[in-house]
Amino acid sequence: MKYKFLIIALLFCGAAKAQTTPDITPAHLKAAEGMLKAAGADTLFQSSMATMMKQASANVPEDKRAKFITVMNQFMAKYISWDLLKDQIAVMYAKEFTEADLKGLIAFYNTPLGKKLNQKQPVIMQKSALLGQQAVQSHQSELQQMMQDAFKDQ
């Protein structure tokens, strides 16, 4: 199916589920949550999901596109929304950054440059995704041949 990319991406997002670990203090987790808020992670997450949906739906026949988008939006609202994943994402950040690191990131995101980065990030992500899509499309026949060669003995 042409929307395998979206399904794989959704599975990747679902695999991001994490559990709180005893080595993360409440203050450390609070710093991670504060960093996500300061970074505008909710907006970036929603923008990324919308970009992914737009790209995936472009591969769906026109007469089925509206229904595809409706079903995928329902599925994502049920399982892959920011509200459902934000706590788990905060835990992931707390595991990767010290509490001091996270507080430093909060300070950065509250500077004019940090705010500018927040404002520009969705556009940059969208343009980056388009670059990737264009690269795949311009070499699609080569990719198809590579896939055929890789799976011909199976």
C-alpha positions in Angstrom: 0.0 0.0 0.0 1.1 3.5 -0.7 0.6 4.7 2.9 3.0 2.2 4.5 5.2 5.2 5.3 2.5 6.8 7.5 1.8 3.5 9.2 5.5 2.9 9.9 5.8 6.5 11.2 2.8 6.0 13.4 4.2 2.8 14.8 7.5 4.6 15.5 5.6 7.3 17.4 3.7 4.6 19.3 7.0 2.9 20.2 8.0 6.1 21.9 6.0 5.1 24.9 8.2 5.2 28.0 7.6 4.6 31.7 8.7 6.8 34.6 11.9 5.4 36.1 12.9 5.8 39.7 16.1 7.7 38.9 14.1 10.7 37.5 13.1 13.0 40.3 9.9 15.0 40.2 11.9 18.2 39.8 13.8 16.7 36.9 10.6 15.6 35.2 9.1 19.1 35.9 12.1 20.6 34.2 11.6 18.3 31.2 7.9 19.4 31.0 8.9 23.0 31.3 11.4 22.6 28.5 8.8 21.0 26.2 6.5 23.9 26.9 9.2 26.5 26.3 10.3 24.8 23.1 6.7 24.8 21.8 6.9 21.0 21.4 3.1 20.7 21.3 2.9 23.0 18.2 5.9 21.3 16.5 4.4 17.9 17.2 1.0 18.9 15.7 2.7 20.5 12.7 4.8 17.4 12.1 1.8 15.1 12.3 -0.1 17.4 9.8 2.8 17.4 7.4 3.1 13.6 7.6 -0.7 13.3 7.0 -0.5 15.7 4.0 2.4 13.7 2.5 0.7 10.3 3.1 -2.7 11.4 1.8 -1.1 12.7 -1.4 -0.4 9.1 -2.3 -4.0 8.1 -1.8 -6.4 8.2 -4.8 -8.4 11.4 -4.9 -11.7 9.7 -4.5 -10.5 8.0 -1.3 -8.4 10.8 0.1 -11.1 12.5 2.3 -12.1 9.2 3.9 -8.4 8.3 4.5 -7.8 11.6 6.2 -10.9 11.2 8.3 -9.9 7.7 9.5 -6.3 8.7 10.1 -7.3 11.8 12.1 -9.7 9.7 14.3 -6.9 7.1 14.8 -4.3 9.7 15.7 -6.7 11.5 18.1 -7.3 8.2 19.8 -3.7 7.0 20.1 -1.1 9.5 18.9 -2.1 12.9 20.2 0.2 15.3 22.0 -2.0 15.1 25.1 -1.5 11.3 25.1 2.2 11.3 24.5 3.5 14.5 26.2 4.2 12.9 29.6 6.1 10.0 27.9 8.1 12.4 25.8 9.0 14.4 28.9 10.3 11.2 30.5 12.4 10.6 27.4 13.9 14.1 27.6 14.5 13.6 31.4 16.5 10.4 30.6 18.7 12.2 28.0 19.3 15.5 29.7 20.2 16.5 33.3 17.9 18.8 35.2 20.4 21.5 34.8 20.5 20.9 31.0 16.8 21.2 30.8 16.8 24.4 32.8 19.4 25.8 30.4 17.2 24.9 27.4 14.2 26.6 29.1 16.4 29.7 29.5 17.4 29.5 25.8 13.9 29.0 24.5 12.8 32.1 26.5 15.4 34.3 24.7 14.5 36.2 21.5 16.6 33.7 19.5 14.8 30.7 21.2 11.5 32.3 20.4 12.5 32.8 16.8 13.6 29.2 16.6 10.1 28.1 17.9 8.4 30.3 15.3 10.5 29.0 12.4 10.8 25.4 13.4 7.4 24.2 11.9 8.3 25.8 8.5 11.8 24.3 8.5 10.4 20.9 9.4 7.8 21.2 6.6 10.4 22.2 4.0 12.8 19.5 5.2 10.1 16.9 4.8 9.4 18.2 1.3 13.1 17.9 0.4 13.1 14.3 1.5 9.9 13.6 -0.4 11.3 15.2 -3.6 14.6 13.2 -3.2 12.6 9.9 -3.0 10.3 10.9 -5.9 13.2 11.8 -8.1 14.9 8.5 -7.5 11.7 6.4 -7.1 12.5 4.0 -10.0 15.9 3.2 -8.6 14.4 2.6 -5.1 11.7 0.3 -6.6 14.4 -1.6 -8.5 16.5 -1.9 -5.3 13.5 -3.3 -3.4 12.7 -5.7 -6.2 16.3 -7.0 -6.2 16.4 -7.3 -2.4 13.2 -9.3 -2.2 13.3 -11.4 -5.4 14.6 -14.5 -3.6 12.0 -14.4 -0.9 
